[in-house]
Amino acid sequence: MTEGVGTAGVTAAGTETKTDAEAETEAGSAAQPGPPAGEAAPPPARPPRLYALDLIRFIAAAVVVLRHWVAIGAVYVGNHWVYAWGIAQPKHIAPFPLVAVATYGDLGVQLFFLISGFVICMSSWGRTLGQFGTSRVSRLYPAYWFSVLASIAVLLALPRLGVHRWPGTFHDVLMNLTMTQSFYGVHDIDPVYWTLAAELRFYLLFAIVVAFGVTYRRVMYFCWLWVFAAMFTQVTGNGTLNQILQPAYAPYFIAGVAFFLMWRFGPTMLLWALVGVSFLTAQSQTTPDPASFPEIGWAYPRWPMLLCLVLFFTLMALVALHKLDWVSWKPLATLGALTYPLYLLHQDIGFTMIAYLHRHLSFWPTLGVASVGILALCYLVQRFVEPTVQRLLKNGIKNSLAAMRRGDEGTPSAGRGSRSRTFLIPHQTAASSPSPSPSEPAP
């Protein structure tokens, strides 16, 4: 999950939106000249926060939690299913209207991906590739590392979920710390981590745009190319391309990026076309799968999924068109900050809490105490763990990048008499390129 599940703070890419003339100018031009050789680009100014996106992110996390806790009530830990409520189907102890609503909570992941496309494009504007990578690593890993270690500690210390029957636990925990375990066929310590792999692949794809320099034109080319490449992947059934291009989730990321471009530059026919194609593709691939979740216990229909997608795209359109700019309640920033830890911690640790609480409490008190407990833990993670580890990671990565630049500055030039040519990277201008050494002829 990501920005959606696990992404940067919900802030704008600039302090204000641009006029149509300025947008057109930027759409047809390359990125601005970079800093002098050997110097890092200054970080972008801290922009205002979009509180509406904080609220939407928290809603997305809350409905995912509701799906897991109330509709399914089970978790696959290692190599076996565990029923936290002590029964196979929570609908027998929970009010059915609540179960019916919670059943569709898995669509919160799709909402996360929509938000992620918006926020990642937003946070990459004006950044170098190094700054982009630094922001992603420092945002994703602190809470994730805590989640992996805390989850396995709780599962081992409170064996209600039976993790002691999980073969190879120690090695799986070590691999999970990389966040790439699913690429190697290793169990996720917590099943919700699967969305992080989808987020990582999106980041890697968008990093191509960042490397060239993020402009309106390049982002548009990227989105339309991804649309058609995803279609080609579906037609060919190529497994490798499927893993890279993610045709099942691409419509949400692409639509999120398009919504950001609307937010920054204003709506256009091409942007609405991107959103329209993304919505039509997304709804065609969204179908109920009750056979995979017998714990739900009822054959839920498809039409509410369509309504949810309409609602999600409408909410993002309202953000993109500045119709929710009036939302400025500052406590929403705290809710937004709790979203990522809540998504990471609610399943293994949350189900452990439910398994022990429900031995002594009925349904509603168990649900209430577990909710308060998991939110309190998330607040502590957001308040104390994330800032400390993020600061260490940012400083470490920045120092590493600075060392790379110093190393490049100290690289011996070509020998006397040899001819060499300086090649510009796509977003580098002649004014920002390194000057030839005295022994080298000018290009």
C-alpha positions as CSV (number, residue, x, y, z in Angstrom):
1,M,0.0,0.0,0.0
2,T,1.5,2.3,-0.3
3,E,1.8,6.4,-0.9
4,G,-1.1,5.3,-0.9
5,V,0.0,2.5,1.4
6,G,3.4,3.9,1.9
7,T,4.2,7.2,0.4
8,A,5.5,10.7,1.1
9,G,3.5,13.2,3.1
10,V,0.5,14.5,1.3
11,T,1.8,17.9,0.1
12,A,1.7,19.8,-3.1
13,A,4.6,19.9,-5.5
14,G,4.7,23.6,-5.5
15,T,3.4,26.4,-3.3
16,E,0.7,27.3,-5.8
17,T,-0.7,26.1,-9.1
18,K,0.6,27.6,-12.3
19,T,-1.3,29.7,-14.9
20,D,-2.2,28.2,-18.2
21,A,0.6,30.1,-19.9
22,E,3.1,28.8,-17.4
23,A,1.9,25.3,-17.7
24,E,2.1,25.4,-21.5
25,T,5.6,26.8,-21.3
26,E,6.7,24.0,-19.0
27,A,4.9,21.4,-21.1
28,G,7.0,22.3,-24.1
29,S,10.4,22.8,-22.5
30,A,13.0,20.6,-20.8
31,A,13.8,20.7,-17.1
32,Q,15.6,23.8,-15.8
33,P,19.4,23.7,-15.8
34,G,20.7,21.8,-12.9
35,P,23.3,22.9,-10.3
36,P,27.0,23.2,-11.1
37,A,28.8,20.0,-11.5
38,G,29.6,18.3,-8.2
39,E,26.9,20.1,-6.3
40,A,23.6,18.6,-5.2
41,A,20.4,20.2,-6.3
42,P,18.7,22.1,-3.5
43,P,15.7,20.4,-2.0
44,P,12.4,21.8,-3.2
45,A,10.7,24.3,-0.8
46,R,8.3,22.7,1.6
47,P,4.8,23.1,0.1
48,P,1.4,23.3,1.7
49,R,-0.4,20.1,2.8
50,L,-3.4,18.7,1.2
51,Y,-5.6,17.7,4.1
52,A,-8.3,16.2,2.0
53,L,-5.8,13.5,0.8
54,D,-4.9,12.8,4.4
55,L,-8.5,12.0,5.1
56,I,-9.0,9.9,2.0
57,R,-5.9,7.9,2.8
58,F,-7.1,7.2,6.3
59,I,-10.5,6.1,5.0
60,A,-8.7,3.7,2.6
61,A,-6.7,2.2,5.4
62,A,-9.8,2.0,7.7
63,V,-11.9,0.0,5.1
64,V,-9.0,-2.4,4.5
65,V,-8.8,-3.0,8.3
66,L,-12.6,-3.5,8.4
67,R,-12.4,-6.1,5.6
68,H,-9.7,-8.1,7.4
69,W,-11.1,-7.8,10.9
70,V,-14.9,-8.1,10.2
71,A,-15.5,-9.7,6.8
72,I,-12.7,-12.3,6.8
73,G,-11.5,-12.6,10.4
74,A,-8.7,-14.9,9.4
75,V,-5.1,-14.6,8.5
76,Y,-2.6,-16.9,6.7
77,V,0.4,-17.1,8.9
78,G,3.3,-19.0,7.4
79,N,1.6,-22.2,6.2
80,H,-1.8,-22.3,7.9
81,W,-4.9,-20.2,8.4
82,V,-5.8,-18.8,11.8
83,Y,-9.3,-17.7,12.8
84,A,-8.8,-14.8,15.2
85,W,-12.5,-14.8,16.3
86,G,-12.5,-18.5,17.0
87,I,-15.0,-19.2,14.2
88,A,-14.6,-19.6,10.5
89,Q,-17.1,-16.9,9.5
90,P,-17.4,-13.6,11.5
91,K,-20.9,-13.0,10.0
92,H,-22.2,-15.3,12.7
93,I,-21.2,-12.9,15.5
94,A,-21.0,-9.5,13.7
95,P,-24.1,-7.6,12.4
96,F,-24.6,-8.6,8.8
97,P,-24.9,-5.0,7.5
98,L,-21.4,-4.3,8.9
99,V,-20.1,-7.5,7.3
100,A,-21.7,-6.6,4.0
101,V,-20.0,-3.2,3.9
102,A,-16.7,-4.6,5.2
103,T,-16.7,-7.2,2.4
104,Y,-15.8,-4.6,-0.1
105,G,-13.0,-3.1,2.0
106,D,-10.4,-4.7,-0.1
107,L,-11.0,-1.9,-2.7
108,G,-9.2,0.4,-0.2
109,V,-6.0,-0.9,-1.8
110,Q,-7.1,0.4,-5.2
111,L,-7.8,3.8,-3.6
112,F,-4.3,3.6,-2.1
113,F,-2.9,3.1,-5.6
114,L,-4.9,6.1,-7.0
115,I,-3.5,8.3,-4.2
116,S,0.0,6.9,-4.7
117,G,0.0,7.9,-8.4
118,F,-1.0,11.5,-7.4
119,V,1.4,11.8,-4.5
120,I,4.5,10.2,-6.1
121,C,4.2,12.5,-9.1
122,M,3.7,15.4,-6.8
123,S,6.6,14.7,-4.6
124,S,9.0,14.0,-7.5
125,W,8.5,17.4,-9.2
126,G,11.7,19.4,-9.1
127,R,13.7,16.6,-7.6
128,T,16.8,14.8,-8.8
129,L,16.9,11.0,-9.0
130,G,18.9,11.0,-5.8
131,Q,16.4,13.1,-3.9
132,F,13.6,11.0,-5.2
133,G,15.2,7.8,-4.1
134,T,16.1,9.3,-0.7
135,S,12.6,10.4,-0.1
136,R,11.1,7.0,-1.0
137,V,13.6,4.9,1.1
138,S,13.3,7.2,4.1
139,R,9.5,7.2,3.9
140,L,8.9,3.4,3.4
141,Y,11.5,1.6,5.5
142,P,11.4,3.0,9.1
143,A,7.8,1.9,9.8
144,Y,8.2,-1.2,7.7
145,W,11.2,-2.4,9.6
146,F,9.4,-1.8,12.9
147,S,6.4,-3.7,11.6
148,V,8.5,-6.8,10.5
149,L,10.3,-7.0,13.9
150,A,7.3,-6.1,16.0
151,S,5.0,-8.5,14.2
152,I,7.4,-11.5,14.6
153,A,8.0,-10.6,18.2
154,V,4.3,-10.5,19.0
155,L,3.7,-13.7,17.1
156,L,6.4,-15.6,19.0
157,A,5.7,-14.1,22.4
158,L,1.9,-14.6,22.1
159,P,1.6,-17.9,20.2
160,R,-2.2,-17.7,19.8
161,L,-1.8,-17.6,16.0
162,G,0.6,-20.5,16.0
163,V,3.6,-18.9,14.2
164,H,5.8,-21.5,16.0
165,R,4.7,-23.9,13.3
166,W,6.1,-21.7,10.5
167,P,9.3,-23.4,9.1
168,G,12.2,-21.2,8.3
169,T,10.8,-18.3,10.3
170,F,14.2,-16.7,11.1
171,H,15.4,-16.7,7.5
172,D,12.1,-15.4,6.3
173,V,12.2,-12.5,8.8
174,L,15.7,-11.5,7.5
175,M,14.6,-11.6,3.9
176,N,11.4,-9.6,4.8
177,L,13.6,-6.7,6.0
178,T,14.6,-6.1,2.3
179,M,10.9,-5.6,1.3
180,T,11.7,-7.6,-1.8
181,Q,10.8,-11.0,-0.4
182,S,7.9,-11.7,-2.7
183,F,10.2,-11.3,-5.7
184,Y,12.1,-14.4,-4.4
185,G,9.1,-16.4,-3.4
186,V,9.6,-15.9,0.3
187,H,6.6,-15.6,2.7
188,D,5.5,-12.2,3.8
189,I,5.7,-12.0,7.6
190,D,2.4,-10.1,7.3
191,P,0.2,-10.8,4.3
192,V,-0.5,-7.1,3.7
193,Y,3.0,-6.6,2.5
194,W,2.1,-7.8,-1.0
195,T,1.0,-4.2,-1.9
196,L,4.5,-2.9,-1.1
197,A,5.9,-4.9,-4.0
198,A,3.4,-3.3,-6.3
199,E,4.4,0.2,-5.0
200,L,8.1,-0.6,-5.5
201,R,7.6,-1.5,-9.1
202,F,5.7,1.7,-9.7
203,Y,8.5,3.7,-8.1
204,L,11.1,2.0,-10.3
205,L,9.0,2.8,-13.4
206,F,8.5,6.4,-12.5
207,A,12.2,6.8,-11.6
208,I,12.8,6.6,-15.3
209,V,10.9,9.9,-15.7
210,V,12.7,11.4,-12.7
211,A,16.0,10.5,-14.3
212,F,15.2,12.4,-17.4
213,G,13.7,15.3,-15.5
214,V,10.0,15.5,-14.5
215,T,8.0,17.8,-16.9
216,Y,4.4,17.9,-17.9
217,R,5.2,16.6,-21.4
218,R,7.4,13.7,-20.2
219,V,4.9,12.6,-17.6
220,M,2.1,12.6,-20.2
221,Y,4.3,10.5,-22.5
222,F,5.0,8.1,-19.7
223,C,1.4,7.6,-18.8
224,W,0.2,7.0,-22.3
225,L,3.1,4.7,-23.1
226,W,2.2,2.7,-19.9
227,V,-1.4,2.5,-21.0
228,F,-0.6,0.9,-24.3
229,A,2.3,-1.2,-22.9
230,A,-0.1,-2.7,-20.3
231,M,-2.6,-3.5,-23.1
232,F,0.1,-5.2,-25.0
233,T,1.1,-7.2,-21.9
234,Q,-2.5,-8.4,-21.5
235,V,-2.7,-9.5,-25.1
236,T,0.6,-11.4,-25.1
237,G,0.3,-12.8,-21.7
238,N,4.0,-12.3,-21.1
239,G,4.7,-13.0,-17.5
240,T,7.9,-10.9,-17.3
241,L,6.1,-7.8,-18.7
242,N,3.1,-8.5,-16.4
243,Q,5.4,-8.3,-13.3
244,I,7.0,-5.1,-14.5
245,L,4.0,-3.2,-16.0
246,Q,1.3,-4.5,-13.6
247,P,-1.7,-4.2,-15.9
248,A,-4.1,-5.0,-13.1
249,Y,-2.9,-2.0,-11.0
250,A,-1.5,0.3,-13.7
251,P,-4.9,2.0,-14.3
252,Y,-5.0,3.3,-10.7
253,F,-1.4,4.6,-10.7
254,I,-1.9,6.2,-14.1
255,A,-5.2,7.9,-13.1
256,G,-3.6,9.2,-10.0
257,V,-0.8,10.8,-12.0
258,A,-3.3,12.3,-14.4
259,F,-5.3,13.8,-11.4
260,F,-2.1,15.4,-10.2
261,L,-1.4,17.0,-13.5
262,M,-5.0,18.3,-13.5
263,W,-4.4,19.7,-10.0
264,R,-1.2,21.4,-11.0
265,F,-1.9,22.6,-14.6
266,G,-5.7,22.3,-15.0
267,P,-7.9,19.7,-16.7
268,T,-7.5,19.0,-20.4
269,M,-9.1,16.6,-22.8
270,L,-6.0,14.4,-22.9
271,L,-5.9,14.2,-19.1
272,W,-9.6,13.3,-18.9
273,A,-9.0,10.7,-21.5
274,L,-6.3,9.2,-19.4
275,V,-8.6,9.1,-16.4
276,G,-11.5,7.7,-18.5
277,V,-9.4,4.9,-20.1
278,S,-8.0,4.1,-16.6
279,F,-11.5,3.9,-15.0
280,L,-13.0,1.8,-17.8
281,T,-10.0,-0.6,-17.7
282,A,-10.1,-0.8,-13.9
283,Q,-13.8,-1.5,-13.6
284,S,-13.5,-4.3,-16.2
285,Q,-10.9,-6.1,-14.0
286,T,-12.7,-5.6,-10.7
287,T,-14.8,-8.7,-9.9
288,P,-15.8,-10.4,-6.6
289,D,-13.9,-13.5,-5.6
290,P,-15.9,-15.2,-2.8
291,A,-14.5,-18.6,-3.7
292,S,-11.1,-17.5,-2.5
293,F,-12.5,-16.2,0.8
294,P,-15.0,-18.8,2.1
295,E,-14.7,-17.1,5.5
296,I,-16.9,-14.3,4.2
297,G,-19.7,-16.7,3.8
298,W,-21.9,-15.0,1.2
299,A,-21.8,-14.5,-2.6
300,Y,-21.4,-10.8,-2.7
301,P,-22.5,-9.0,-5.9
302,R,-20.3,-7.0,-8.3
303,W,-22.3,-3.8,-8.7
304,P,-21.2,-2.3,-5.3
305,M,-17.6,-2.6,-6.6
306,L,-18.5,-0.3,-9.5
307,L,-20.1,2.2,-7.2
308,C,-17.0,2.2,-5.0
309,L,-14.7,2.8,-8.0
310,V,-17.0,5.7,-9.1
311,L,-16.8,7.1,-5.6
312,F,-13.0,6.8,-5.5
313,F,-12.4,8.4,-8.9
314,T,-14.9,11.2,-8.0
315,L,-13.1,12.0,-4.8
316,M,-9.8,12.2,-6.6
317,A,-11.3,14.4,-9.3
318,L,-12.6,16.7,-6.6
319,V,-9.1,17.0,-5.2
320,A,-7.6,17.5,-8.7
321,L,-10.1,20.3,-9.5
322,H,-9.4,22.1,-6.1
323,K,-13.0,21.4,-4.9
324,L,-11.7,20.1,-1.6
325,D,-9.2,22.8,-0.9
326,W,-11.5,24.1,1.9
327,V,-10.6,21.0,3.9
328,S,-7.9,22.4,6.3
329,W,-8.5,20.8,9.7
330,K,-5.0,20.2,11.0
331,P,-5.7,17.0,13.0
332,L,-6.3,15.3,9.6
333,A,-2.5,15.5,9.1
334,T,-2.2,13.2,12.1
335,L,-4.7,10.8,10.6
336,G,-2.8,10.8,7.4
337,A,0.5,10.0,9.2
338,L,-1.2,7.1,11.0
339,T,-2.3,5.5,7.7
340,Y,1.0,3.7,6.8
341,P,1.6,2.2,10.3
342,L,-2.0,1.2,10.5
343,Y,-1.9,-0.7,7.3
344,L,1.4,-2.4,8.2
345,L,0.4,-3.4,11.8
346,H,-3.3,-4.2,11.8
347,Q,-3.2,-7.8,10.6
348,D,-0.7,-10.0,12.5
349,I,-0.7,-7.8,15.6
350,G,-4.3,-6.8,15.3
351,F,-5.5,-10.4,14.9
352,T,-3.4,-11.4,17.9
353,M,-5.1,-8.7,20.0
354,I,-8.5,-9.9,18.8
355,A,-7.7,-13.6,19.5
356,Y,-6.8,-12.9,23.1
357,L,-9.5,-10.2,23.8
358,H,-12.4,-12.2,22.3
359,R,-11.7,-15.0,24.9
360,H,-13.1,-12.6,27.5
361,L,-15.1,-9.9,25.6
362,S,-18.0,-10.0,23.1
363,F,-17.8,-8.7,19.6
364,W,-18.2,-5.0,20.0
365,P,-15.9,-4.5,23.0
366,T,-13.3,-6.6,21.3
367,L,-13.5,-4.6,18.2
368,G,-13.4,-1.3,20.1
369,V,-10.4,-2.2,22.3
370,A,-8.4,-3.7,19.4
371,S,-9.1,-0.5,17.4
372,V,-7.9,1.8,20.2
373,G,-4.9,-0.4,20.9
374,I,-3.7,-0.6,17.3
375,L,-4.2,3.2,16.7
376,A,-2.2,3.9,19.9
377,L,0.6,1.7,18.7
378,C,0.5,3.4,15.3
379,Y,0.7,6.8,16.9
380,L,3.8,5.8,18.9
381,V,5.4,4.5,15.7
382,Q,4.6,7.7,13.8
383,R,5.7,9.9,16.7
384,F,8.9,8.3,17.8
385,V,10.1,5.5,15.5
386,E,9.6,7.1,12.0
387,P,11.2,10.5,12.7
388,T,14.4,9.0,14.2
389,V,15.0,6.4,11.6
390,Q,14.0,8.7,8.8
391,R,16.6,11.2,9.9
392,L,19.3,8.6,10.1
393,L,18.4,7.2,6.6
394,K,18.3,10.7,5.0
395,N,21.6,11.7,6.4
396,G,23.2,8.4,5.5
397,I,21.9,8.5,1.9
398,K,22.8,12.1,1.4
399,N,26.3,11.5,2.7
400,S,26.6,8.5,0.3
401,L,25.5,10.6,-2.7
402,A,27.9,13.3,-1.7
403,A,30.7,10.8,-1.6
404,M,29.8,9.6,-5.1
405,R,29.9,13.1,-6.4
406,R,33.3,13.8,-4.8
407,G,34.5,10.5,-6.3
408,D,33.4,11.6,-9.7
409,E,35.1,14.9,-9.3
410,G,38.4,13.1,-8.5
411,T,38.2,10.8,-11.5
412,P,41.4,11.3,-13.7
413,S,40.6,12.8,-17.0
414,A,41.6,11.3,-20.3
415,G,45.3,11.1,-21.1
416,R,47.0,14.0,-23.0
417,G,46.5,13.8,-26.6
418,S,43.4,11.6,-26.4
419,R,40.1,13.0,-27.6
420,S,37.0,12.6,-25.5
421,R,33.5,14.1,-25.8
422,T,31.2,15.0,-22.9
423,F,27.7,13.6,-23.4
424,L,24.8,15.4,-21.8
425,I,22.2,13.4,-19.9
426,P,18.7,14.1,-21.3
427,H,17.8,16.9,-18.8
428,Q,21.3,18.5,-18.7
429,T,22.0,21.6,-20.6
430,A,25.4,22.8,-21.8
431,A,25.4,25.4,-19.1
432,S,25.1,22.8,-16.4
433,S,27.5,20.2,-17.9
434,P,31.1,19.8,-16.6
435,S,33.6,21.9,-18.4
436,P,36.4,20.0,-20.2
437,S,39.8,19.9,-18.5
438,P,42.6,22.1,-20.0
439,S,44.1,19.0,-21.6
440,E,40.8,18.2,-23.4
441,P,39.7,19.9,-26.6
442,A,36.2,21.5,-26.4
443,P,33.5,19.4,-28.1
